Amino acid sequence: MTTNGQVADVEQHLRELLLNGLNGDALAYHTFLKELSTYLRAFLRRRLSGLPEEVEDLLQESLLALHNQRHTYDANQPLTAWVHAIAKYKLVDMLRRRALREQLHEPLHDDLAIFSASEIDAADARRDLSVLLEQLPSQQRLPIIHMKLQGLSVTEAASQSGMTESAIKVGVHRGLKALAKLLGNDT
């Protein structure tokens, strides 16, 4: 069992390694990632006890996200809070993708209403949606396409569009509101 003092020591040690790495010490950064992996793996195992086969993939995704977002770390804030926030976002993304995959494999029954809709109706709906989306400015259209139609996370949508994460969130909110107004459903 670890004590609060041991946790604080580990936090301080990892924080120093990261800060040294951010200042150009490649060995310190490599050591940071290697040592952090041990703690992050245990963190993810506790949360994925029912899905142990997902831990290593999620660990790699989290480390990659940490690496890509390392410039956002605020040295005045606890390192573990920043690391856990990124790992939790990756965990939620993975669970969302997994749930969508499982839904795709649910058997469909012939008597469902989905079979009564024609492919023409689906094509019409896609065309109508495209026409509506084209009426939106790109800062609203792109976030909706990336997040709502392609199922990307906020981080992934920001990366693909070159926008900030908060601009993505605002774009989705304002874009959906604008679409509702276009459809006459502005409540």
ABEGO torsion letter per residue (X at the ends): XBBAAAAAAAAAAAAAAAAAAAAGBAAAAAAAAAAAAAAAAAAAAAAAAABAAAAAAAAAAAAAAAAAAAAABBAABBAAAAAAAAAAAAAAAAAAAAAAAAAAABBBBAABAAAABBAAAAAAAAAAAAAAAAABBAAAAAAAAAAAAAGBBAAAAAAAAGBBAAAAAAAAAAAAAAAAAAAGABX
